[in-house]
């Protein structure tokens, strides 16, 4: 702390660090205003004096106005994308980075010294140096540098939390310290005694720092693009891990809906970098899939739980990019159509164009179209017309956001793409064209996600031990098969009806991995129900596996359900700090098959 006052002389502040300091100041002001509001609300409820109520109501209106202004200031801060971009003169569409979560200083000296004395029977003062080193590490990780060194610092602290958990968080006693963190986007403070909250917040910052590193790369070069792809993929991984391993988070930025939005945003930015990389290599450009993933992000951002939380500039930027890449997909389709192809290339082009459009274009067959330059020009002209419309829509949406209008680079990119499409349209538009330009069909997104044959990792992983798979042959009785189902991917035997035919071979907690030879590890509930419904008089063969040590559904809760610890809960080991509570997946399908006849639907 002695050199803290001279730090700004030794290490000049960057624009990013200034933003982070502004964020810290705003967070503190929000915290102060929220405490004032809580106190005023308590007084308003407690008093019966009419004059006091009027005074408090007036004070509350001032506080709420201040909070609204602070929220708008923080939103503007979160919209400052230019600060995180590369300083290169090349023109690249800005990426969306995420600001770091802020935290308060934490004094662990006295609590840890007391616990060492009580629990281990040693003098706590002997470990004062090590405790102070840990506190200094925590203080340093609050402001990591935007590079690998900053990531290493966050990871070092994150790993130290495992040892803190194991050594100083006994299951029978709370350490008595609160971990305070501010929401990354709203600045609303949250605090918990659970170490899981500290771990989750640090992991969130690891993901956020990766977004900043990705945004600063020079995407005009191949190495810069590869580094950006790597950074955004790692950010998506960090946020996805949080989403999969935490629930009931105390702050909105770590809620399932927000993390799902962040994962999709990072994946979309990865896809955009892939498009730029393919363009740089002058290879096939998958712009339609980029448009598709950005449209998914936009849908996620406009959902009820996320809409009022995400900065308007983010939602607008994503919408602009979605329309922009749709326009590019139609532009490049037109370029491909207008370029003459040799006879040797026609079979390959025909094969490509069959998979290219969602619906086949009106008019002659594809082979005739590709062999006729005039027909190719007509379809190319239709694609260019659609490209121009999409470009204009992107520019219109861009103009709705004040913050985006200030981004000269984004405006330049949109304007350049629009002018290029107009120029190409003028080039292929002939004066003697008397036909009306048709509507070009939509372009198919050219990617497919394949599933792993081993099944979902959350269930079929090394940490879970299974009994050997067994095959059960069931004949449908008068009352059906005699068991109920629950869940998806894989489907679980939720219950076995006493006296039913399933009682001899199935038990609660079994996972269905195959029905009549069809692999069901990834199957949805309805798909398994349909397979069972379609069985005839020969019966059905079901392959199931059982978790070792299981006793019905309770035993599998530890692999299907993990929870946030509350302030009263204390973590035990690294393997369980992220456990979240199981959500019931019982649906209307989960009725006994005994209630289903041959001619009835299992719904």
C-alpha positions as CSV (number, residue, x, y, z in Angstrom):
1,X,0.0,0.0,0.0
2,X,3.0,2.3,0.5
3,X,3.7,2.7,-3.2
4,X,0.0,2.8,-4.2
5,X,0.1,6.6,-4.5
6,X,3.0,6.5,-7.0
7,X,1.6,3.7,-9.1
8,X,0.1,6.1,-11.6
9,X,3.6,7.6,-12.2
10,X,5.3,4.2,-12.7
11,X,2.4,2.7,-14.7
12,X,0.5,5.3,-16.8
13,X,-3.2,4.6,-16.9
14,X,-4.6,3.1,-20.1
15,X,-8.1,3.9,-21.4
16,X,-9.2,0.5,-20.3
17,X,-7.9,1.0,-16.7
18,X,-9.6,4.4,-16.6
19,X,-12.9,2.6,-17.6
20,X,-12.4,0.0,-14.9
21,X,-11.8,2.8,-12.3
22,X,-15.0,4.5,-13.5
23,X,-16.8,1.2,-13.2
24,X,-15.5,0.8,-9.6
25,X,-16.7,4.3,-8.7
26,X,-20.1,3.8,-10.2
27,X,-20.5,0.5,-8.4
28,X,-19.7,2.1,-5.1
29,X,-22.3,4.9,-5.8
30,X,-24.9,2.3,-6.7
31,X,-24.2,0.4,-3.5
32,X,-24.6,3.6,-1.5
33,X,-27.8,4.6,-3.2
34,X,-29.3,1.0,-2.8
35,X,-28.5,1.1,1.0
36,X,-30.2,4.5,1.2
37,X,-33.2,3.2,-0.7
38,X,-33.4,0.1,1.6
39,X,-33.3,2.3,4.7
40,X,-35.9,4.7,3.3
41,X,-38.3,1.8,2.4
42,X,-38.0,0.3,5.9
43,X,-38.8,3.7,7.4
44,X,-41.7,4.2,5.0
45,X,-43.2,0.9,6.1
46,X,-42.5,1.4,9.8
47,X,-43.8,4.9,10.3
48,X,-47.5,5.9,10.6
49,X,-46.8,9.6,10.5
50,X,-48.2,11.1,7.3
51,X,-45.6,13.9,7.1
52,X,-42.8,11.5,7.5
53,X,-44.2,9.3,4.9
54,X,-44.4,12.2,2.4
55,X,-40.8,13.2,3.2
56,X,-39.5,9.6,2.8
57,X,-41.5,9.2,-0.5
58,X,-39.8,12.3,-1.9
59,X,-36.4,11.0,-0.8
60,X,-37.2,7.6,-2.4
61,X,-38.0,9.4,-5.7
62,X,-34.6,11.2,-5.6
63,X,-32.8,7.9,-4.8
64,X,-34.5,6.1,-7.7
65,X,-33.7,8.9,-10.1
66,X,-30.0,8.7,-9.0
67,X,-30.0,4.9,-9.5
68,X,-31.5,5.3,-13.0
69,X,-28.8,7.9,-13.9
70,X,-26.1,5.6,-12.5
71,X,-27.5,2.6,-14.5
72,X,-27.4,4.7,-17.7
73,X,-23.9,5.7,-17.0
74,X,-22.8,2.1,-16.4
75,X,-24.6,1.0,-19.6
76,X,-22.7,3.6,-21.5
77,X,-19.5,2.3,-19.9
78,X,-20.4,-1.3,-21.0
79,X,-21.0,0.0,-24.5
80,X,-17.5,1.5,-24.8
81,X,-16.3,-1.2,-27.3
82,X,-13.8,1.1,-29.1
83,X,-11.5,1.2,-26.1
84,X,-11.0,-2.6,-26.3
85,X,-10.4,-2.8,-30.0
86,X,-7.1,-3.0,-31.8
87,X,-5.3,0.2,-32.8
88,X,-4.5,-1.1,-36.3
89,X,-5.5,1.0,-39.2
90,X,-7.2,-1.9,-40.9
91,X,-11.0,-1.9,-41.0
92,X,-12.6,-4.5,-38.8
93,X,-16.1,-4.7,-37.4
94,X,-15.9,-4.1,-33.6
95,X,-16.3,-7.1,-31.2
96,X,-18.2,-7.0,-28.0
97,X,-16.0,-7.4,-24.9
98,X,-17.2,-7.8,-21.3
99,X,-16.1,-5.7,-18.4
100,X,-14.7,-7.3,-15.3
101,X,-16.7,-7.8,-12.1
102,X,-15.6,-5.6,-9.3
103,X,-15.1,-6.7,-5.7
104,X,-14.4,-5.2,-2.3
105,X,-11.2,-5.6,-0.3
106,X,-11.3,-8.6,2.0
107,X,-9.5,-8.9,5.3
108,X,-8.9,-12.6,6.1
109,X,-6.1,-12.0,8.6
110,X,-8.0,-12.3,11.9
111,X,-10.6,-15.0,10.8
112,X,-7.8,-17.3,9.5
113,X,-5.5,-16.8,12.5
114,X,-8.4,-17.6,14.8
115,X,-9.3,-20.7,12.9
116,X,-5.7,-21.9,12.8
117,X,-5.6,-21.5,16.6
118,X,-8.9,-23.2,17.2
119,X,-8.9,-25.9,14.6
120,X,-5.2,-26.8,14.3
121,X,-4.0,-25.8,17.8
122,X,-1.2,-23.7,16.4
123,X,-0.3,-20.0,16.9
124,X,-2.1,-18.1,14.1
125,X,0.5,-15.4,14.2
126,X,3.1,-17.8,12.8
127,X,1.2,-17.9,9.5
128,X,0.6,-14.1,9.3
129,X,3.1,-13.7,6.4
130,X,1.4,-16.4,4.3
131,X,-2.1,-15.0,5.0
132,X,-0.9,-11.5,3.9
133,X,0.6,-12.9,0.7
134,X,-2.8,-14.5,-0.1
135,X,-4.6,-11.2,0.6
136,X,-2.1,-9.4,-1.7
137,X,-2.8,-12.0,-4.4
138,X,-6.5,-11.3,-4.1
139,X,-5.9,-7.6,-4.2
140,X,-3.7,-7.9,-7.4
141,X,-6.3,-10.1,-9.2
142,X,-8.8,-7.3,-8.9
143,X,-7.0,-5.4,-11.7
144,X,-5.4,-7.9,-14.0
145,X,-3.5,-6.8,-17.1
146,X,-5.2,-7.6,-20.5
147,X,-2.7,-10.3,-21.5
148,X,-1.5,-13.8,-20.6
149,X,0.0,-12.5,-17.4
150,X,-3.4,-11.2,-16.3
151,X,-5.0,-14.6,-17.0
152,X,-2.2,-16.4,-15.1
153,X,-2.8,-14.1,-12.1
154,X,-6.6,-14.9,-12.1
155,X,-5.9,-18.6,-12.5
156,X,-3.3,-18.6,-9.7
157,X,-5.8,-17.1,-7.3
158,X,-8.6,-19.4,-8.6
159,X,-6.4,-22.4,-7.8
160,X,-5.4,-21.1,-4.4
161,X,-9.1,-21.0,-3.5
162,X,-9.1,-24.8,-3.6
163,X,-6.5,-24.9,-0.8
164,X,-8.4,-22.2,1.1
165,X,-11.5,-24.3,0.8
166,X,-9.8,-27.6,2.0
167,X,-7.8,-26.1,4.8
168,X,-10.0,-23.3,6.3
169,X,-13.6,-24.0,5.5
170,X,-14.7,-26.8,8.0
171,X,-18.1,-28.3,7.3
172,X,-19.3,-27.5,10.9
173,X,-18.4,-23.9,11.1
174,X,-18.5,-20.8,8.9
175,X,-15.4,-18.6,8.6
176,X,-17.6,-15.6,9.1
177,X,-16.4,-13.5,6.2
178,X,-18.5,-12.2,3.3
179,X,-17.4,-12.1,-0.3
180,X,-18.7,-9.0,-2.0
181,X,-19.0,-8.7,-5.8
182,X,-20.7,-6.3,-8.1
183,X,-22.8,-7.3,-11.1
184,X,-20.7,-6.8,-14.3
185,X,-23.6,-5.1,-16.2
186,X,-25.8,-3.5,-13.6
187,X,-23.4,-2.8,-10.8
188,X,-25.8,-4.2,-8.2
189,X,-23.8,-5.6,-5.2
190,X,-24.2,-9.1,-4.0
191,X,-22.5,-10.9,-1.0
192,X,-22.3,-14.4,0.3
193,X,-20.3,-16.4,2.8
194,X,-20.0,-19.3,0.4
195,X,-16.6,-19.7,-1.2
196,X,-18.5,-21.0,-4.3
197,X,-19.6,-17.4,-5.0
198,X,-15.9,-16.2,-4.9
199,X,-14.9,-19.0,-7.2
200,X,-17.7,-18.4,-9.7
201,X,-17.0,-14.7,-9.8
202,X,-13.3,-15.2,-10.5
203,X,-14.1,-17.7,-13.2
204,X,-16.5,-15.1,-14.7
205,X,-13.6,-12.6,-14.8
206,X,-11.4,-15.2,-16.5
207,X,-14.0,-15.4,-19.2
208,X,-14.5,-11.6,-19.4
209,X,-10.7,-11.1,-19.7
210,X,-10.6,-13.5,-22.6
211,X,-13.3,-11.4,-24.3
212,X,-11.1,-8.3,-23.9
213,X,-8.0,-10.1,-25.2
214,X,-10.0,-11.4,-28.2
215,X,-11.4,-7.9,-29.0
216,X,-7.9,-6.3,-29.0
217,X,-6.4,-8.7,-31.7
218,X,-5.5,-7.4,-35.1
219,X,-7.9,-9.3,-37.2
220,X,-6.4,-8.1,-40.5
221,X,-3.6,-10.7,-40.0
222,X,-3.9,-14.5,-39.8
223,X,-2.1,-14.8,-36.4
224,X,-4.4,-12.1,-34.9
225,X,-7.4,-14.0,-36.2
226,X,-6.2,-17.3,-34.7
227,X,-5.6,-15.6,-31.3
228,X,-9.0,-13.9,-31.4
229,X,-10.7,-17.3,-32.2
230,X,-8.8,-18.9,-29.4
231,X,-9.7,-16.2,-26.9
232,X,-13.4,-16.1,-27.7
233,X,-13.6,-19.9,-27.6
234,X,-12.0,-19.9,-24.1
235,X,-14.4,-17.2,-23.0
236,X,-17.4,-19.3,-24.2
237,X,-15.9,-22.3,-22.4
238,X,-15.6,-20.4,-19.1
239,X,-19.2,-19.0,-19.3
240,X,-20.5,-22.4,-20.3
241,X,-18.8,-24.1,-17.4
242,X,-20.4,-21.6,-15.1
243,X,-23.8,-22.2,-16.7
244,X,-23.5,-26.0,-16.3
245,X,-22.1,-26.0,-12.8
246,X,-23.9,-23.2,-11.0
247,X,-27.5,-22.3,-10.3
248,X,-29.3,-19.8,-8.1
249,X,-26.5,-17.3,-8.6
250,X,-27.0,-14.2,-6.4
251,X,-26.2,-11.8,-9.3
252,X,-27.9,-11.5,-12.7
253,X,-24.7,-11.7,-14.7
254,X,-24.2,-15.3,-13.5
255,X,-27.8,-16.4,-14.0
256,X,-28.5,-19.2,-16.4
257,X,-30.2,-16.9,-18.9
258,X,-27.4,-14.4,-18.9
259,X,-24.7,-17.0,-19.2
260,X,-26.5,-18.7,-22.0
261,X,-26.6,-15.3,-23.8
262,X,-22.9,-14.8,-23.2
263,X,-22.0,-18.3,-24.5
264,X,-24.0,-17.7,-27.7
265,X,-22.4,-14.3,-28.2
266,X,-18.9,-15.6,-27.9
267,X,-19.7,-18.5,-30.3
268,X,-21.1,-16.0,-32.8
269,X,-17.9,-13.9,-32.5
270,X,-15.8,-17.0,-33.0
271,X,-17.8,-17.7,-36.2
272,X,-17.3,-14.1,-37.4
273,X,-13.5,-14.5,-36.9
274,X,-13.7,-17.8,-38.9
275,X,-15.5,-15.9,-41.7
276,X,-12.8,-13.2,-41.7
277,X,-10.1,-15.9,-41.7
278,X,-11.7,-17.6,-44.7
279,X,-12.0,-14.3,-46.5
280,X,-8.3,-13.6,-45.8
281,X,-7.4,-16.9,-47.2
282,X,-9.7,-16.3,-50.2
283,X,-11.4,-19.6,-49.4
284,X,-15.2,-20.5,-49.2
285,X,-16.8,-17.9,-46.9
286,X,-19.5,-19.3,-44.5
287,X,-21.2,-16.0,-44.0
288,X,-24.7,-17.5,-43.8
289,X,-23.8,-19.5,-40.7
290,X,-22.4,-16.4,-39.2
291,X,-25.7,-14.6,-39.8
292,X,-27.5,-17.5,-38.3
293,X,-25.6,-17.6,-35.1
294,X,-25.9,-13.8,-34.7
295,X,-29.7,-14.1,-35.2
296,X,-29.7,-16.7,-32.4
297,X,-27.8,-14.3,-30.1
298,X,-30.3,-11.6,-31.0
299,X,-33.3,-13.9,-30.2
300,X,-31.6,-14.7,-26.8
301,X,-31.0,-11.0,-26.0
302,X,-34.6,-10.1,-26.7
303,X,-36.0,-12.7,-24.3
304,X,-37.9,-11.5,-21.3
305,X,-35.3,-12.4,-18.7
306,X,-32.4,-10.8,-20.6
307,X,-33.9,-7.9,-22.6
308,X,-33.9,-5.3,-19.8
309,X,-30.5,-6.4,-18.6
310,X,-28.3,-6.4,-21.7
311,X,-27.1,-2.9,-22.9
312,X,-29.2,-1.7,-25.8
313,X,-26.0,-1.1,-27.8
314,X,-25.2,-4.8,-27.6
315,X,-28.6,-5.9,-28.8
316,X,-28.4,-3.4,-31.6
317,X,-24.9,-4.4,-32.6
318,X,-25.9,-8.1,-32.7
319,X,-29.0,-7.3,-34.8
320,X,-26.9,-5.2,-37.2
321,X,-24.3,-8.0,-37.6
322,X,-27.1,-10.5,-38.3
323,X,-28.5,-8.4,-41.1
324,X,-25.0,-7.5,-42.4
325,X,-23.9,-11.1,-42.7
326,X,-27.2,-12.1,-44.4
327,X,-26.5,-9.4,-46.9
328,X,-23.0,-10.7,-47.5
329,X,-24.2,-14.2,-48.0
330,X,-26.5,-13.0,-50.8
331,X,-23.8,-10.8,-52.3
332,X,-21.3,-13.7,-52.5
333,X,-24.0,-16.0,-53.9
334,X,-24.5,-13.4,-56.7
335,X,-20.8,-13.2,-57.4
336,X,-20.6,-17.0,-57.7
337,X,-23.6,-17.0,-60.1
338,X,-22.4,-14.2,-62.3
339,X,-18.9,-15.7,-62.7
340,X,-18.9,-18.0,-65.7
341,X,-18.1,-21.6,-65.0
342,X,-16.4,-24.1,-67.3
343,X,-18.0,-27.3,-68.4
344,X,-15.8,-29.3,-66.0
345,X,-17.0,-27.2,-63.1
346,X,-20.7,-27.5,-63.8
347,X,-21.2,-30.9,-61.9
348,X,-19.5,-29.5,-58.8
349,X,-21.5,-26.3,-59.0
350,X,-24.8,-28.1,-59.4
351,X,-24.0,-30.3,-56.4
352,X,-23.1,-27.2,-54.4
353,X,-26.2,-25.2,-55.4
354,X,-28.5,-28.1,-54.5
355,X,-27.4,-27.7,-50.9
356,X,-27.1,-23.9,-51.2
357,X,-30.7,-22.8,-51.2
358,X,-33.3,-23.5,-48.5
359,X,-35.9,-23.8,-51.3
360,X,-35.1,-24.3,-55.0
361,X,-35.5,-21.0,-57.0
362,X,-38.4,-20.7,-59.4
363,X,-37.8,-21.2,-63.1
364,X,-35.8,-23.8,-65.0
365,X,-34.0,-26.8,-63.5
366,X,-30.7,-26.2,-61.7
367,X,-28.7,-27.8,-64.5
368,X,-30.3,-25.6,-67.2
369,X,-29.9,-22.6,-65.0
370,X,-26.2,-23.1,-64.4
371,X,-25.6,-23.7,-68.1
372,X,-27.5,-20.6,-69.2
373,X,-25.5,-17.4,-68.5
374,X,-28.7,-15.3,-68.8
375,X,-30.5,-17.4,-66.2
376,X,-27.5,-17.2,-63.9
377,X,-27.5,-13.5,-64.3
378,X,-31.2,-13.3,-63.4
379,X,-30.8,-15.3,-60.2
380,X,-27.6,-13.4,-59.3
381,X,-29.5,-10.1,-59.8
382,X,-32.2,-11.4,-57.4
383,X,-29.6,-12.2,-54.8
384,X,-28.0,-8.8,-55.2
385,X,-31.4,-7.1,-54.8
386,X,-31.9,-9.0,-51.5
387,X,-28.3,-8.2,-50.4
388,X,-29.0,-4.5,-50.9
389,X,-32.2,-4.7,-48.9
390,X,-30.4,-6.4,-46.1
391,X,-27.5,-3.9,-46.2
392,X,-30.1,-1.0,-45.9
393,X,-31.8,-2.8,-43.0
394,X,-28.5,-3.1,-41.2
395,X,-27.8,0.6,-41.7
396,X,-31.3,1.5,-40.6
397,X,-30.9,-0.5,-37.3
398,X,-27.4,0.9,-36.8
399,X,-28.9,4.4,-37.0
400,X,-31.3,3.7,-34.1
401,X,-28.5,3.5,-31.5
402,X,-26.8,6.7,-30.5
403,X,-23.7,4.8,-29.2
404,X,-23.2,2.8,-32.5
405,X,-23.6,6.0,-34.6
406,X,-20.4,7.2,-32.9
407,X,-18.5,4.2,-34.2
408,X,-16.9,5.4,-37.4
409,X,-15.4,2.0,-38.2
410,X,-18.7,0.2,-38.0
411,X,-20.4,2.9,-40.2
412,X,-17.5,2.6,-42.7
413,X,-17.8,-1.2,-42.9
414,X,-21.6,-1.1,-43.5
415,X,-21.3,1.7,-46.0
416,X,-18.6,0.0,-48.0
417,X,-20.5,-3.3,-48.2
418,X,-23.7,-1.5,-49.3
419,X,-21.8,0.5,-52.1
420,X,-20.1,-2.7,-53.3
421,X,-23.5,-4.5,-53.7
422,X,-25.0,-1.5,-55.5
423,X,-22.0,-1.3,-57.8
424,X,-22.3,-5.0,-58.7
425,X,-26.0,-4.6,-59.3
426,X,-25.4,-1.7,-61.7
427,X,-22.8,-3.8,-63.5
428,X,-25.1,-6.7,-64.2
429,X,-28.3,-4.6,-64.7
430,X,-29.0,-4.2,-68.4
431,X,-31.2,-1.4,-69.9
432,X,-33.1,-4.0,-72.0
433,X,-34.1,-6.0,-68.9
434,X,-37.9,-6.0,-69.0
435,X,-38.4,-8.9,-66.6
436,X,-39.3,-8.2,-62.9
437,X,-36.4,-9.3,-60.6
438,X,-37.7,-12.2,-58.5
439,X,-37.2,-12.8,-54.9
440,X,-34.1,-14.8,-54.2
441,X,-34.6,-17.9,-52.0
442,X,-32.9,-17.9,-48.5
443,X,-29.5,-19.5,-48.2
444,X,-29.0,-22.6,-46.2
445,X,-26.7,-22.4,-43.2
446,X,-23.9,-24.8,-44.1
447,X,-23.1,-26.5,-40.8
448,X,-24.1,-29.5,-38.8
449,X,-23.5,-30.3,-35.2
450,X,-22.8,-34.0,-34.5
451,X,-23.2,-35.6,-31.2
452,X,-20.7,-37.8,-29.5
453,X,-21.6,-41.5,-29.4
454,X,-20.6,-41.8,-25.8
455,X,-23.5,-39.6,-24.7
456,X,-23.7,-36.4,-22.6
457,X,-20.6,-35.7,-20.6
458,X,-22.6,-34.6,-17.6
459,X,-23.8,-38.2,-17.1
460,X,-21.3,-40.5,-19.0
461,X,-18.1,-39.3,-17.5
462,X,-15.1,-40.8,-15.7
463,X,-16.3,-39.6,-12.3
464,X,-19.4,-41.8,-12.4
465,X,-19.1,-45.6,-12.0
466,X,-21.6,-47.8,-13.7
467,X,-22.6,-51.4,-13.5
468,X,-22.4,-53.3,-16.8
469,X,-25.2,-52.6,-19.2
470,X,-28.0,-55.1,-19.2
471,X,-30.7,-56.0,-21.7
472,X,-34.3,-56.4,-20.7
473,X,-37.0,-57.9,-22.9
474,X,-40.5,-56.7,-22.0
475,X,-43.8,-57.8,-23.4
476,X,-46.7,-55.4,-23.3
477,X,-49.2,-56.5,-20.7
478,X,-52.9,-55.6,-20.3
479,X,-51.8,-52.6,-18.4
480,X,-48.8,-51.6,-20.6
481,X,-45.2,-52.0,-19.7
482,X,-45.4,-50.9,-16.1
483,X,-42.9,-48.1,-15.7
484,X,-42.6,-44.3,-15.9
485,X,-40.0,-42.1,-17.6
486,X,-38.4,-38.8,-16.8
487,X,-35.8,-36.4,-18.3
488,X,-33.9,-36.1,-21.5
489,X,-30.6,-37.2,-22.9
490,X,-30.6,-39.9,-21.4
491,X,-34.1,-40.8,-20.3
492,X,-34.4,-42.1,-16.7
493,X,-36.7,-44.8,-15.3
494,X,-38.6,-42.7,-12.8
495,X,-40.7,-45.4,-11.3
496,X,-41.6,-49.1,-11.7
497,X,-45.2,-50.0,-11.1
498,X,-45.6,-52.9,-8.5
499,X,-46.8,-56.1,-10.1
500,X,-46.0,-54.8,-13.7
501,X,-43.9,-56.7,-16.2
502,X,-41.1,-54.2,-15.8
503,X,-40.6,-55.1,-12.1
504,X,-38.5,-58.2,-12.9
505,X,-35.8,-56.4,-14.9
506,X,-35.9,-52.6,-14.3
507,X,-35.6,-50.4,-11.3
508,X,-35.8,-46.8,-10.4
509,X,-32.8,-44.8,-11.5
510,X,-31.9,-46.9,-14.5
511,X,-30.8,-45.0,-17.6
512,X,-32.2,-46.1,-21.0
513,X,-29.3,-46.3,-23.4
514,X,-31.0,-48.3,-26.2
515,X,-34.5,-49.3,-27.4
516,X,-34.7,-52.2,-29.9
517,X,-31.0,-51.6,-30.9
518,X,-31.4,-47.8,-31.4
519,X,-29.0,-45.8,-29.4
520,X,-30.9,-43.5,-27.0
521,X,-28.1,-41.8,-25.0
522,X,-29.0,-38.4,-26.7
523,X,-32.7,-39.1,-27.2
524,X,-35.3,-36.7,-26.0
525,X,-38.2,-37.9,-23.8
526,X,-40.7,-37.8,-26.6
527,X,-38.4,-39.8,-28.9
528,X,-38.1,-42.7,-26.4
529,X,-41.8,-42.6,-25.8
530,X,-42.4,-42.9,-29.5
531,X,-40.0,-45.9,-29.8
532,X,-41.9,-47.7,-27.0
533,X,-45.3,-46.9,-28.6
534,X,-44.2,-48.3,-31.9
535,X,-43.5,-51.8,-30.5
536,X,-45.7,-54.7,-31.6
537,X,-46.6,-58.1,-30.2
538,X,-43.0,-59.2,-30.2
539,X,-42.3,-56.8,-27.3
540,X,-39.4,-54.4,-26.8
541,X,-35.7,-54.8,-25.9
542,X,-34.4,-52.1,-23.7
543,X,-30.7,-51.7,-22.7
544,X,-30.2,-49.9,-19.4
545,X,-27.3,-49.0,-17.1
546,X,-27.3,-48.4,-13.4
547,X,-25.1,-46.1,-11.4
548,X,-23.0,-47.9,-8.8
549,X,-24.3,-47.4,-5.3
550,X,-27.6,-46.0,-6.6
551,X,-30.8,-46.3,-4.7
552,X,-33.4,-44.9,-7.1
553,X,-33.5,-41.3,-8.3
554,X,-31.9,-40.0,-5.1
555,X,-28.5,-41.5,-6.0
556,X,-28.3,-39.9,-9.4
557,X,-29.0,-36.5,-8.1
558,X,-25.3,-35.8,-7.6
559,X,-24.6,-36.1,-11.3
560,X,-27.8,-34.4,-12.6
561,X,-28.0,-31.7,-10.0
562,X,-25.5,-29.2,-8.7
563,X,-26.2,-26.1,-6.6
564,X,-24.9,-22.8,-5.4
565,X,-24.1,-22.9,-1.8
566,X,-26.1,-20.3,0.2
567,X,-24.6,-18.1,2.8
568,X,-25.3,-20.8,5.4
569,X,-23.7,-23.6,3.4
570,X,-20.1,-24.4,3.6
571,X,-18.2,-26.1,0.7
572,X,-16.3,-29.4,1.4
573,X,-14.0,-30.2,-1.5
574,X,-13.2,-29.0,-5.0
575,X,-15.4,-31.7,-6.5
576,X,-18.6,-30.4,-4.8
577,X,-18.1,-26.6,-4.6
578,X,-20.1,-26.1,-7.8
579,X,-23.0,-28.4,-7.0
580,X,-26.4,-27.1,-8.0
581,X,-29.9,-28.3,-7.0
582,X,-31.6,-30.7,-9.3
583,X,-34.5,-29.5,-11.4
584,X,-37.3,-31.9,-11.9
585,X,-37.6,-32.9,-15.5
586,X,-40.9,-34.7,-15.0
587,X,-43.2,-33.8,-17.8
588,X,-46.6,-34.8,-19.0
589,X,-44.9,-37.9,-20.5
590,X,-44.1,-39.2,-17.1
591,X,-47.3,-41.1,-16.5
592,X,-47.3,-44.9,-15.9
593,X,-47.4,-46.9,-19.1
594,X,-50.1,-49.0,-17.3
595,X,-52.4,-46.2,-18.2
596,X,-51.6,-46.4,-21.9
597,X,-53.5,-48.7,-24.1
598,X,-52.5,-49.8,-27.7
599,X,-54.6,-47.1,-29.2
600,X,-53.8,-44.3,-26.8
601,X,-51.0,-41.7,-27.0
602,X,-48.5,-41.4,-24.3
603,X,-49.0,-37.8,-23.4
